[in-house]
């Protein structure tokens, strides 16, 4: 991929792209209320899997698409980890995987498994000597049912790592970030392309490396390559969320800040040819403020995501955007039975129905 910096045309791209301001054709409804604020992390058939990180103890649960709740596990912070992340990985055999950013035997978080037979284990506790620590987003399933992810801190100089765990096999560090040209601290999870290439971001934050954040690609043959450095200009900065890659090799993601002073965030794209563009610049109004979920590519070809706040009632939004940049508000939360403050992850069933959770309890579905 070619590193393409922002151009003069890029500064006005978001303003020129079409934006849908009318009502979305998608239907929104709630299916259940999970006290404490459910994070929906995975779906298989008619069953959703999620976590509630803020209760004591944190919990892992399943929820049928008809609303039947089942408690699967209560976390012991000292061994299992605490405040589990929203994003989960489900392998073809029915085993469920996630991460917790803190707790565990080394107090550096955990990579945990809930097996298809209902047994909870922690195949890897983070925070040991020469290991990563504090995974900020859940793992991703690789092409061979291996698990891939990052930690924000850890070996060798507390700059974070990229890790891999073989299916019921060995854990290894694939890359140690140096806060140099490779970027500083991956706060997000990763995406895996159809060829097996791994994509991720570093947050930057001015502590070294690329202070405004970066997007990277890792392959076994080429190692880690930075494919875009944010400039704190019209391109935005601080990509907190995992990217997503489509079947054509285009990479999409969001930033926390757009244009340095406009804080609601932005949506960006790096084409398969390596050309960077801003697809949409949030205004912080009815469209939302602070995108807080990885983008989800649904069967209709659109990308879906959430914002933590903003919207007409300031309880956050669900939005869609086409690869060409047409933005549509799908739902603005009002906390009047629909919930509020979406909890940062969306999943899609095979029929294209999208599910997510809110901090105020309701779990919702969207039929595009």
N, C-alpha and C positions, 0 to 999 in steps of 0.2 A: 504493500500500500504506500502511496505517496503522501508525504507530509505537505498539506496545503494550508498556508496561513490565510487569515481573513483578508478579503480584498475590499476595495471601496464599494463594489456592488453589494457585498455582503451586508454592509451597514444598513442598507435599505431593503434587504430581501424580505424580512419578516413583515414589513409594512405592505409589500407588494403581493404577498401570498394571500389567497382567498381565505376568509374566515366566515364560518357559518354562525350567524348570531341568532337564528330562530331556534325553535324547539327541536330536540333530537327525536328521530324516529324510533330510537331504542326505548324499550319499556323498562321501568325501574320498579322493583318491589322488594319487600323484606321477607325473610323466611323464618327468622328466629331472633331471640334476644339472648345474648350470652353475657352475663354480668362480668364486669371487669375490663371489657374491651377486647373482643376477639380479633386475632390476626389469622386470616385464612391463608394457608401456605401451600396446599396441594389438593387435588381432586382426582378421584378414581371412580368412574361410573356415577352412581348417585350418592357418593359419600365424599364429604369435605373433611379435610384435616386441618387443625389449627392449634394455636397456642394462646394462652392468656398470660402475658408476662408480668403484669402489674399486681396480681394477687399474691398473697402469701399463704401457701406456696404457689409458685407459677404452675400452670397446668397444661397438659396436652389433651386434646379432645377430638372426637369425630362428630360430625353433624350431617344427618341426611339432608338431601335437597328438599325434603318435606318438613325439616325442622326438628327432627329427633336428635337430642343431644346425648352423648356418651362420654363420660370421663375415662380417659385412657391411662393417664399417669400424672402424679403430683411430683414436682421437681424437688429434690433435696439439693439445696444450693451448694453444699460442701462437696458433693460427689457428682451430681448430674449437671451442675451449672445453674446460673440464675438469669432471669429476664431473657428467656429464649427469643431468638430472632424470628421474624415473620416468615421468611422464605424457607420452604421445605423442599426436599427432593424425594420422590417416590420411584423406586426401581420397578422393573417389570414383574418382580417376584412378590411385590406387596410390602417390601421393607421401606420404612419411612426414616428419613435422615434430617437432622437440623443442627444448628449451632447455638451456643449460648455465649455471650460476649464476656461474661465474668463468672466467678465461682469455679467449682471443680477442685480437684485435689491440689492443683498448682496455682489456683486463683487467677488463671489466665483464660478461663472459658473452656468450653468443651465442644467436641464433635460427637453427637449422640445418635443413637439408632433405636427405633421402636420396630421390632421385627414383625413379620407377617403373623407369627404365632403369639404376639402380644407380650414379648419380653423386651424390657428397656435396658440399654447398656450404653456405656460411654467408650467407644472404641479408641478415642484419642482425647486425652486432656491436654489443652494448650498451656503454655507458660513454663515448660521445663527448660533445662539448660539448652541453649542453642536452638530454641524452637520459637515459633510465633506465639502471639498472644492477642486477645481481644478481637475475635472475629465479629465484624459489625453487621454482616448480612449472611444469610444462609447459603448452603452449598448448592452446586449445580451438578447434574448427572452428566458424565461424559459419554463418549461413543461406546465404551466398553463397560458401562455400568459402574465406572469408577466415579469418585467424588472429587470435585475441584472447588477451590475457594481461596479466600485470602484472609489474612489477619492484619489489623491496623498497626500492630506493634510487634516487637520481637526481633529475633536474630537477624543479623549480628549486632546491629546498632539501633534497635528499636524503631526501624523504619518500615516493618511489615514484611510479609512473605506471600508467595503463591504456593499452595500445597495441593497434593494429590493423595488420595487413598484408594488403593485398588479394591475391587469388590470383595469384601470380607478378607482383605489382604493387608499389605504393608502400607504404612504412611510414609510420605517423603516430602521434603521441601524441594520444589521445582525452581524457585527463584527467591533470592534475598534482595529486597529493595535497599538502595544505597542513599536515597535522597540526593541523587546526582541527576544526570540527564534522564534517568529512568523514572523520576517523579518521587514524591514523598507521600507515603502512607496510603495504601488502598483501603478506603473505608467501605467500599461496595463489594458485592459478590462479582461473579464472572458470567460470561456467556460463552457458549461453545458453538462454533460454526460447523457446517456439514462435513468439512474436511478434518475436523478435530482441532483447529486453531482456537485458542482461548483468548477472549477479549475482556478487558477490564479498565478501570480508571484509577487514578490517584487523586487525592483531594487537594494536595498542595498546602494551602493555608499559610504560606510564607515561612515555613520552618526549614526549607531547603528544597533542592531539586527544582521542580517546576512549580513556583509558588501559587499559581492560579489553577493548577490541576492539569491532568493529561489523560489521554486515552492510549492504551497499549495493546499490543498483540503478542501472544507467545506461541511459538511452535517448537517442537522438539529439535527440528533441524536448524532453526534460526535463532532460538532463544527469545528473549524479550526485546521488542522494538517499540519505541514510542511512535505512534502514528499521528498524534496531534497534541500540540501544547496550547493550552488556552492562554490568551494574551491580555485578559482583563480589559478588553476593548469591546467591540460590538459582538464578540463571540461568547461572552459570558465567562464564568469561572466557578470553581468548586463543584465538580460533578460528584455528588454524594451517592447516587443510585447506580446499580449495575446496568451496563448497557444491554442491548438485545441485538441480535444479528439475524437477518432474514435469509431465505434460501439463495438469494442472489449475491450475498456477501455484503450488503449494506448494513452499517452499524448505526443504531439510534440510541439516544440517551437524553438526559436532562442535566441542567446546571442549577445550582442554588441561587446564583446571581447572574443577571444579564446586564452587560454594558457597564459593569463596575459600580453604578449607583442605583440601578433599578433592581430591587431585591426580590421581586416575585418569582424569578427564575425563567428558564427558557428550555426549548426542545431543540436538539441538534441532530444532524445526520452526517455521517462520513460515507460517501458512496463507495462501491466496490473498487472504483478507480482511485480512491483516496482523496476525493474533493470534499472539503468540509463546508457545511452551510447551516445556518440557523433556520429551522422550520417555523418556529413560533416563539414570540416573546410575550410572556404573561404580563398582564397589566396590573394584577392584584385586585381587580374588581370582580365582576360576576364570573370571570373565567377561572379564578382561583389564585392562590398565593402559596408558593413553595411546593413544587412537585415532590412527593414523598414516597413514590413507589417506582420500582423498575417498570418500564413500558412493557406492555403485553401485546404481542401480535396475535390477533384473533383470526378466525377462519374467514371473516369478511375482508381481510387484507388491511384493515385499519389497526392503528396502534392505540391502546387504551392506557390510561394512567389516572392517578389521583393527586389532588393537592390537599395539604393538611388544613389549610384555612382559606379565607377568601370565599367567593360566591356571594350571592345576594344577602345571605344571613350570616356569613363569616364562619360557617362550620365546615368548609371544604367543599370539594367538587370531585366528580368523575368526568373525564373528558375523553374524546377520541380525536385522532388526527390521521389524515391520509399521508402516505409517503411523499405526496406532492405538496403537502402543507396546509390542507383544508382542515381547520380546527373547528370542533363542535363541542359545545357544552352538553354532556349527557345528563348530568344531575347535579344540582346544587343542594347540599344538605341544609336542613333547617332545624334539626333536633326536635321535630314535632311528631315523632314516631318513626322517622326514617333514619335516625341516628345522626351522628356528627363526628367530624374529624376522622376520616378513614385511616385505617391503621397501617397502611403502607405496603400492601401486596394485593395483587389480583391474580386469579386463576381462571382458566377457561376449560369447560367440559368439552367432550368430543362434539357435541351439537352446537358449540359456539357460545353457549350461555356463560356469562362472566359472573364470578362471585367475589365478594370482598367483605371485610369487617369494619366496624367503627369503634372508636374509643368509648362511645356512649352506650354500646351494647348490641344494637341491631346488626345482624348479618344480612347483606343484600344480594340481589341478583339483577343482572341486566341482560335482557334478550335483545341483541342488536337487530 
